[in-house]
């Protein structure tokens, strides 16, 4: 898949969360913007920092009318432990085989899965595509800016 650009229609998906429940993009359509962030692996230094920053700013996303969904190739058990250990209030999805990452053009390179954040507006359009493998903080900062902008429109 080619890299998604701002204004593109976000591909629909269905992936299991830590409890095995299928979560689909269409569940949120016409309801609220979604922060969909892809990260390489639970319990790694940068990924943990990123998840904890999303946790610490989660209320700001909720107040702006958005929700946060994290995606990695880790299984449900890993996500359950990661969520519990760091008190993560948002959904983590299992992308077995990296199919969702490929669909979104967020698969990374041969060394590591990608760290890419998308904002999907309530109409299902991409409002942000931010990629920065080594900078966890920039994903949260950029996401909040775009969510606030969407809220004011």
Secondary structure, DSSP 4 states (H G I P E B T S, - for coil): -PPP-TTSBPPP-EEEBTTS-EEEGGGTTTT-EEEEEE-S-TTSHHHHHHHHHHHHTHHHHHHTTEEEEEEES--HHHHHHHHHHHT--SEEEE-GGGHHHHHHT----SSS---EEEEE-TTSBEEEEEE-TT-HHHHHHHHHHHHHHHHH-
